[in-house]
């Protein structure tokens, strides 16, 4: 599972989740707004769908 996460674009919903992912060397982007909607907006921005 960790190997697959390290190859995937991951968006964390906030800084605490980002910290936990970093402990396992999983690169991630943190949502600007710490909600599910904020995470989806970040995903859209990453893939230029916004």
N, C-alpha and C positions, 0 to 999 in steps of 0.2 A: 504493500500500500504506500509506504513512504517513497519508494522509488518512483511510483507513478505520480505522486503528488509533486515530486521534485521536477517532473517533466511537464507539469500542467500549469496554466495561469490560474493563480488562486487569489481571490479577493477576500480579505478579512473584514468583518463588520465593524471592527474597532481596534484600538491599540492593544488591549489585553489579548485578543485572539491572535493578533499579529505577533506578539511576544511569544505566545505558545507555539505558533508555527515556526518561528525563528529558532526555537530550541531544537527543532528537528530538521533544521537547514532547509525549510520549505520557503522559497521566495514568494512574497505576496505583496499585493497592493492593498492599502487601507482605504476603505470608503471614506469620503469626506463627511458624509452624514451617517452616523452610526445606527442605521436602520436597514431593514431588508431592501427598502426602496433605494436607499443610498448605495447599497452594495450593487444592486442592478444597474443604477446609473453609472457607477464606476466601471462595471463590465461593458456597458454600452460605449463608454468613453474609450476604453482600452481597444475595443474592436471598431472604433469610429462609426458607431451606429447612431450616435446622438445627433 
